[in-house]
Amino acid sequence: MPAILYLFALTNLVIGTGAFVLTGILQPLAASLDISVAAAGQVMTAYALTSACLAPLFLLATGSWPRKRAMLLALALFAAGCVLSASAPSFPVLLMGRVLMGVGSVFTALAAGVAVALVPPERRGRALSLTFLGMSLSYALGVPLGAWLGLTYGWQVPVWLVAGACGAVWIVLWALLPRHIAAPGASFAGMAAAIRQWPIVRVWIRTLLYFIAIFSVFSYAGPVLLALNPMTPGQLSFTLVMFGLSGVGGTIIGGRAVDRFGAVRTLRVQLGVLAAMMVLVPLARGNYTLMMLVFVVWGVAGFGMMSPQQVLLATLAPAQAPLLMSLNGSMLYTGTALGAIISGAFIGVLGFDKLSWVGVPFALVALSTLWFDRRARLVTA
């Protein structure tokens, strides 16, 4: 794999930590700003909707720029959002910071487009899994460590640390990224024809659905885990570490599986396992070992799906891959936002321990979309 992909993975580790660290410390955040936990959960909604709506526009606006310049600007915006969030005296200011972070999250789509351009088609799965490995590592390392720091010293502390890490990574990228990277930028040319392809739209719909399913729980990860089994801050952090490590494993396995078995076959297994584990989550209440097993298997299946989805897009329309991947990211973050909103509406009815059942129908519908992909004709437009 090209060495630059490891640098992208490191940057995505920082971005993923900043994006999701608040999910494990919603209760102290809510108490600090005098809002409900359900309202605090909407910090993910603000981030997700901004990423969905504004990140593709950023990609188009910078389509003719050198990839290095676009990446550095994206990371600078993300860092500025972290600073504003950490210093926010009120919930509206915190949301403004999350909006800036959402725009800066376009770095991940930029990196994915470069990764696809740097390797032959038969290695795209592994290249993308390496690029996204940083996101999975953020669940395993950044989010649990941030949860411990936030519960122990205050929710602002991990956000400040992410801001500092952004600054450090920005300097490394500025120093090491080549001035000219042979990867296409996004443009409107040929976009209309690509978007009219039903197989492409189906990939986006599938991403939307399974992220609604995942984030119906993950948006409230801390409260859900504590409702299933009371834990100390250290135990909660350890549990989040194990869940994150399962995501790392899933990312690696998913990338290798798509290169060996194909994207559609890989996705069938992943979505089937995801739905089954979500059904089992509430049944693990009071049994820490069973709960851990369910969440680990769920993590392997759920967080390994990004590589096969992106490979499908790159195969269906290689020339438009960067923009299509960015729009797939829009579906990802829209699903993240909807997952938080939909499950938030059911907290009072089901409680945190049964919140995963809200996402089961979405996972099953996502699985059903794969039936149409058995005869999907791959194109190279």
SVG drawing of the C-alpha trace seen along z (x, -y; Angstrom):
<svg xmlns="http://www.w3.org/2000/svg" viewBox="-43 -31 51 46">
<polyline fill="none" stroke="black" stroke-width="0.4" points="0.0,0.0 1.2,-3.6 2.8,-5.1 0.5,-8.2 -2.5,-6.0 -1.0,-5.6 -0.9,-9.3 -4.6,-9.5 -5.4,-6.8 -3.7,-8.9 -5.7,-12.0 -9.0,-10.1 -8.2,-8.9 -8.1,-12.5 -11.2,-13.4 -13.2,-10.4 -12.3,-11.1 -13.4,-14.7 -16.6,-13.7 -17.8,-11.0 -16.1,-11.6 -19.1,-13.4 -21.4,-10.4 -19.8,-8.7 -20.0,-11.8 -23.5,-13.2 -24.6,-13.2 -21.8,-15.6 -22.2,-17.7 -26.0,-18.0 -25.5,-18.8 -22.9,-21.5 -25.1,-23.3 -28.3,-22.7 -30.0,-20.7 -31.5,-17.2 -29.5,-14.2 -31.7,-13.8 -31.0,-17.4 -27.3,-16.9 -27.4,-14.0 -28.2,-16.4 -24.6,-17.5 -24.3,-14.5 -27.2,-15.8 -25.6,-19.2 -22.3,-17.6 -24.0,-15.0 -26.3,-17.3 -23.5,-19.8 -21.3,-17.0 -24.2,-15.8 -25.1,-19.1 -22.0,-21.3 -19.1,-18.8 -20.1,-17.9 -20.3,-21.6 -16.8,-22.1 -15.6,-19.2 -17.1,-20.8 -15.8,-24.3 -12.3,-23.0 -12.4,-20.5 -9.8,-22.3 -7.5,-22.8 -4.4,-20.7 -5.5,-17.9 -3.0,-19.0 -4.5,-22.5 -8.0,-21.2 -7.1,-18.7 -5.2,-21.3 -8.1,-23.7 -10.6,-21.0 -8.5,-20.0 -8.0,-23.6 -11.8,-24.1 -12.2,-21.0 -9.6,-22.2 -11.4,-25.6 -14.6,-23.9 -13.0,-21.9 -11.7,-25.1 -15.1,-26.8 -16.8,-23.7 -14.4,-23.3 -14.8,-27.0 -18.6,-27.1 -20.4,-28.9 -23.8,-27.7 -25.4,-25.0 -26.0,-27.2 -22.3,-28.1 -21.4,-24.4 -23.6,-23.6 -21.9,-26.3 -18.6,-24.6 -20.0,-21.3 -21.1,-22.8 -17.5,-23.9 -16.3,-20.5 -18.9,-19.0 -17.6,-21.0 -14.0,-20.0 -15.0,-16.3 -14.8,-16.4 -11.1,-15.5 -12.3,-11.8 -13.9,-11.9 -10.9,-13.7 -8.6,-11.0 -10.8,-8.2 -10.8,-9.6 -7.0,-9.8 -6.7,-6.2 -8.8,-4.8 -6.7,-6.6 -3.4,-5.3 -4.0,-1.6 -5.2,0.9 -8.9,2.0 -8.1,5.3 -6.6,3.6 -9.2,0.9 -10.8,2.7 -7.6,2.9 -6.7,-0.7 -10.0,-2.0 -9.9,0.2 -6.5,-1.3 -7.8,-4.8 -10.8,-4.3 -8.8,-2.4 -8.3,-5.6 -12.0,-6.0 -12.3,-2.6 -9.3,-3.3 -11.0,-6.4 -13.8,-4.2 -11.2,-1.9 -8.8,-4.5 -10.0,-8.1 -13.6,-7.8 -13.0,-5.6 -10.0,-7.7 -12.1,-10.8 -15.0,-9.3 -12.7,-8.6 -11.2,-12.1 -14.6,-13.7 -16.2,-11.8 -13.2,-12.5 -12.1,-16.1 -15.0,-17.6 -16.4,-17.2 -14.3,-20.1 -11.0,-18.3 -11.1,-15.7 -12.4,-18.3 -9.4,-20.6 -7.0,-17.6 -8.6,-16.8 -8.1,-20.5 -4.4,-20.2 -4.0,-16.9 -5.6,-18.5 -2.9,-21.2 -0.1,-18.7 -1.5,-16.5 -1.9,-19.6 1.8,-20.4 2.7,-16.8 0.4,-16.9 1.8,-20.2 5.4,-18.9 4.9,-15.4 2.1,-15.6 3.3,-15.8 2.5,-19.1 0.9,-17.3 -1.2,-14.2 -2.5,-12.3 -6.1,-12.1 -9.2,-13.7 -11.1,-16.5 -14.9,-16.6 -16.8,-18.3 -20.3,-18.5 -19.0,-16.9 -20.6,-13.5 -22.2,-13.8 -25.8,-13.8 -25.3,-10.6 -23.7,-8.8 -26.5,-9.9 -29.2,-8.5 -27.8,-5.0 -30.1,-3.1 -27.3,-0.8 -25.4,-4.0 -28.6,-5.4 -29.1,-2.0 -25.7,-2.1 -26.5,-5.5 -29.9,-4.3 -28.2,-1.3 -25.6,-3.5 -28.4,-5.8 -30.4,-2.9 -27.6,-1.0 -26.2,-4.2 -29.7,-5.0 -29.6,-1.5 -26.1,-1.9 -26.5,-5.4 -29.9,-4.7 -27.7,-3.3 -24.2,-4.7 -25.5,-8.3 -26.3,-7.4 -23.5,-4.9 -22.7,-5.9 -26.2,-5.9 -27.1,-2.7 -24.2,-0.7 -24.8,-2.1 -28.5,-1.1 -27.6,2.4 -25.0,2.8 -24.0,0.2 -20.3,-0.6 -17.6,-2.9 -16.0,-5.4 -13.0,-3.0 -15.3,-0.1 -17.3,-2.2 -14.1,-3.3 -12.8,0.3 -16.1,1.4 -15.9,-1.3 -12.3,-0.3 -13.4,3.3 -16.3,2.1 -13.9,-0.1 -11.3,2.7 -14.1,4.8 -14.7,2.0 -11.0,2.0 -11.1,5.7 -14.3,5.3 -12.6,2.6 -9.6,4.8 -11.8,7.9 -14.2,6.0 -11.5,4.7 -9.9,8.1 -13.3,9.8 -14.4,7.4 -11.2,8.1 -11.7,11.8 -15.4,12.5 -16.9,9.3 -18.7,6.4 -22.3,7.8 -21.5,11.1 -19.6,9.4 -22.4,6.9 -25.0,9.7 -23.1,11.3 -22.4,8.0 -25.9,6.7 -27.4,10.0 -25.1,10.2 -25.8,6.5 -29.5,7.0 -29.2,10.1 -27.0,8.4 -29.3,5.4 -32.1,7.7 -30.0,9.3 -28.7,6.1 -31.6,5.7 -31.5,9.4 -27.9,8.9 -29.1,6.6 -27.5,7.6 -25.0,9.9 -21.8,8.0 -20.0,10.9 -23.0,11.5 -23.3,7.7 -19.7,7.5 -19.9,10.4 -23.0,8.9 -21.4,5.5 -18.0,7.0 -19.8,9.1 -21.9,6.1 -18.8,3.9 -17.1,6.3 -20.1,6.5 -21.3,2.9 -18.1,0.9 -16.7,3.1 -19.3,2.1 -17.8,-1.2 -15.1,0.4 -17.5,2.7 -19.9,-0.2 -17.1,-2.6 -15.7,0.2 -19.2,0.5 -19.2,-3.2 -15.7,-3.2 -16.5,-0.2 -19.8,-1.6 -18.4,-5.0 -14.6,-5.4 -14.4,-8.8 -16.9,-10.3 -15.6,-8.3 -14.5,-11.3 -17.9,-13.1 -19.9,-9.8 -18.0,-8.9 -18.6,-12.4 -22.3,-12.0 -22.1,-8.5 -20.6,-10.4 -23.6,-12.6 -25.9,-9.6 -23.7,-8.4 -24.0,-11.6 -27.7,-12.0 -28.2,-8.5 -26.2,-9.4 -28.4,-12.4 -31.7,-10.5 -30.5,-7.7 -30.0,-10.2 -33.4,-11.9 -35.5,-8.8 -34.1,-6.9 -34.1,-10.0 -37.9,-10.1 -38.2,-6.6 -36.0,-7.0 -39.0,-7.8 -41.0,-4.8 -38.4,-2.1 -35.6,-3.3 -31.9,-3.3 -31.6,0.5 -34.0,1.3 -33.0,-1.5 -31.3,0.9 -34.7,2.3 -35.5,-1.0 -32.7,-0.4 -33.6,3.2 -36.1,2.5 -33.7,0.1 -31.0,2.8 -33.4,5.4 -34.5,3.0 -30.8,2.3 -30.2,6.0 -33.2,6.4 -31.6,3.9 -28.9,6.4 -31.4,8.6 -31.3,6.2 -27.5,6.2 -27.3,9.8 -27.8,8.6 -26.4,5.1 -24.4,4.3 -21.1,2.6 -20.2,-0.4 -17.1,-2.5 -18.7,-5.8"/>
</svg>
